């Protein structure tokens, strides 16, 4: 797992990346959150490729469990990737609703994610 710290407008943002899936359970999501949180960072960019694909099937409940952890710790999260291949209107509606809030967002690029988190 690679952690890159971006500093924009006096805001620290951790970008987490890897060639492998890093989050396949709520516990793994919490481990990453806590590792960054204890470095006094409360904003995270996470790549779609690093999250188990079941996360994007809302019927599994994995997304809700993982995102609840981020909400509980008040850690903002932007998931970055190409979401065009995701099936179903429920995930599209969920992503659209999330993007209208600040806690969890979805974006196509890291640059867009950093901009969103630095405001």
DRENDO-1510 file (C-alpha; in Angstrom, 1 decimal, always signed):
<recs>
REC; n; res; u; v; w
REC; 1; UNK; +0.0; +0.0; +0.0 .
REC; 2; UNK; +1.3; +3.4; -1.0 .
REC; 3; UNK; +0.3; +6.5; +0.9 .
REC; 4; UNK; +0.9; +9.9; -0.8 .
REC; 5; UNK; +0.3; +13.0; +1.3 .
REC; 6; UNK; -0.9; +16.0; -0.7 .
REC; 7; UNK; -0.9; +19.4; +1.0 .
REC; 8; UNK; -3.3; +21.9; -0.6 .
REC; 9; UNK; -4.5; +25.1; +1.0 .
REC; 10; UNK; -3.0; +24.0; +4.4 .
REC; 11; UNK; -5.1; +20.8; +4.1 .
REC; 12; UNK; -3.5; +17.4; +4.3 .
REC; 13; UNK; -5.0; +14.7; +2.0 .
REC; 14; UNK; -3.9; +11.1; +1.9 .
REC; 15; UNK; -4.0; +9.3; -1.4 .
REC; 16; UNK; -4.0; +5.5; -0.9 .
REC; 17; UNK; -3.1; +3.3; -3.8 .
REC; 18; UNK; -1.9; -0.2; -4.6 .
REC; 19; UNK; -1.8; -2.7; -7.4 .
REC; 20; UNK; -4.0; -4.9; -5.3 .
REC; 21; UNK; -7.4; -4.8; -3.6 .
REC; 22; UNK; -6.9; -3.2; -0.2 .
REC; 23; UNK; -10.5; -3.2; +1.0 .
REC; 24; UNK; -12.5; -6.3; +0.8 .
REC; 25; UNK; -14.3; -6.0; +4.2 .
REC; 26; UNK; -15.4; -3.3; +6.6 .
REC; 27; UNK; -12.5; -4.2; +8.9 .
REC; 28; UNK; -9.9; -3.5; +6.2 .
REC; 29; UNK; -11.6; -0.2; +5.4 .
REC; 30; UNK; -11.4; +0.7; +9.1 .
REC; 31; UNK; -7.7; -0.3; +9.3 .
REC; 32; UNK; -6.8; +2.1; +6.4 .
REC; 33; UNK; -9.0; +4.8; +7.9 .
REC; 34; UNK; -7.3; +4.5; +11.4 .
REC; 35; UNK; -3.8; +4.4; +9.9 .
REC; 36; UNK; -4.4; +7.7; +8.2 .
REC; 37; UNK; -6.5; +9.2; +11.0 .
REC; 38; UNK; -3.7; +8.8; +13.5 .
REC; 39; UNK; -1.4; +10.7; +11.2 .
REC; 40; UNK; -3.8; +13.6; +11.8 .
REC; 41; UNK; -5.4; +13.4; +8.3 .
REC; 42; UNK; -9.1; +13.4; +7.9 .
REC; 43; UNK; -9.4; +13.4; +4.1 .
REC; 44; UNK; -8.6; +10.4; +1.9 .
REC; 45; UNK; -8.5; +9.7; -1.8 .
REC; 46; UNK; -9.0; +6.0; -2.5 .
REC; 47; UNK; -8.8; +4.3; -6.0 .
REC; 48; UNK; -11.8; +2.2; -7.2 .
REC; 49; UNK; -9.4; -0.6; -8.2 .
REC; 50; UNK; -8.4; -0.9; -4.5 .
REC; 51; UNK; -11.9; -1.7; -3.3 .
REC; 52; UNK; -13.6; -5.1; -3.8 .
REC; 53; UNK; -16.1; -5.0; -6.7 .
REC; 54; UNK; -19.0; -6.1; -4.3 .
REC; 55; UNK; -18.7; -2.6; -2.8 .
REC; 56; UNK; -20.5; -1.3; -5.9 .
REC; 57; UNK; -23.3; -3.8; -5.6 .
REC; 58; UNK; -25.4; -2.1; -3.0 .
REC; 59; UNK; -27.4; -5.3; -2.2 .
REC; 60; UNK; -24.3; -6.7; -0.5 .
REC; 61; UNK; -24.3; -4.0; +2.2 .
REC; 62; UNK; -20.5; -3.7; +2.1 .
REC; 63; UNK; -20.6; -0.1; +0.9 .
REC; 64; UNK; -22.9; +0.9; +3.7 .
REC; 65; UNK; -20.7; -0.8; +6.4 .
REC; 66; UNK; -17.5; +0.7; +5.1 .
REC; 67; UNK; -18.8; +4.2; +4.6 .
REC; 68; UNK; -20.4; +4.2; +8.0 .
REC; 69; UNK; -16.9; +3.8; +9.5 .
REC; 70; UNK; -15.7; +6.9; +7.6 .
REC; 71; UNK; -18.8; +8.8; +8.7 .
REC; 72; UNK; -18.3; +7.8; +12.4 .
REC; 73; UNK; -14.7; +9.1; +12.3 .
REC; 74; UNK; -15.8; +12.2; +10.3 .
REC; 75; UNK; -13.2; +11.3; +7.7 .
REC; 76; UNK; -14.0; +12.6; +4.2 .
REC; 77; UNK; -13.5; +10.2; +1.4 .
REC; 78; UNK; -13.3; +10.5; -2.4 .
REC; 79; UNK; -13.2; +7.3; -4.5 .
REC; 80; UNK; -11.6; +7.8; -7.8 .
REC; 81; UNK; -12.0; +5.8; -11.0 .
REC; 82; UNK; -14.0; +5.0; -14.1 .
REC; 83; UNK; -17.5; +4.2; -12.9 .
REC; 84; UNK; -19.1; +4.1; -16.4 .
REC; 85; UNK; -19.2; +0.2; -16.4 .
REC; 86; UNK; -21.2; -0.1; -13.2 .
REC; 87; UNK; -24.6; -1.7; -13.6 .
REC; 88; UNK; -27.8; -0.6; -12.1 .
REC; 89; UNK; -29.6; +2.6; -11.3 .
REC; 90; UNK; -29.3; +2.2; -7.5 .
REC; 91; UNK; -25.5; +2.6; -7.6 .
REC; 92; UNK; -25.8; +5.6; -10.0 .
REC; 93; UNK; -28.4; +7.2; -7.7 .
REC; 94; UNK; -26.2; +6.5; -4.6 .
REC; 95; UNK; -23.2; +8.1; -6.2 .
REC; 96; UNK; -25.1; +11.1; -7.4 .
REC; 97; UNK; -26.6; +11.6; -3.9 .
REC; 98; UNK; -23.2; +11.2; -2.3 .
REC; 99; UNK; -21.7; +13.8; -4.6 .
REC; 100; UNK; -24.3; +16.3; -3.5 .
REC; 101; UNK; -22.9; +16.0; +0.0 .
REC; 102; UNK; -19.4; +16.3; +1.4 .
REC; 103; UNK; -18.7; +13.1; +3.4 .
REC; 104; UNK; -18.2; +10.6; +0.5 .
REC; 105; UNK; -17.8; +11.5; -3.1 .
REC; 106; UNK; -16.9; +9.8; -6.4 .
REC; 107; UNK; -14.7; +11.4; -9.0 .
REC; 108; UNK; -13.0; +10.5; -12.3 .
REC; 109; UNK; -9.6; +11.9; -11.5 .
REC; 110; UNK; -7.3; +12.4; -8.5 .
REC; 111; UNK; -7.0; +16.1; -9.4 .
REC; 112; UNK; -10.8; +16.5; -9.2 .
REC; 113; UNK; -10.8; +14.6; -5.9 .
REC; 114; UNK; -8.0; +16.7; -4.4 .
REC; 115; UNK; -9.9; +19.9; -5.5 .
REC; 116; UNK; -13.1; +18.7; -3.8 .
REC; 117; UNK; -11.3; +17.8; -0.6 .
REC; 118; UNK; -9.3; +21.0; -0.3 .
REC; 119; UNK; -12.4; +23.1; -0.2 .
</recs>
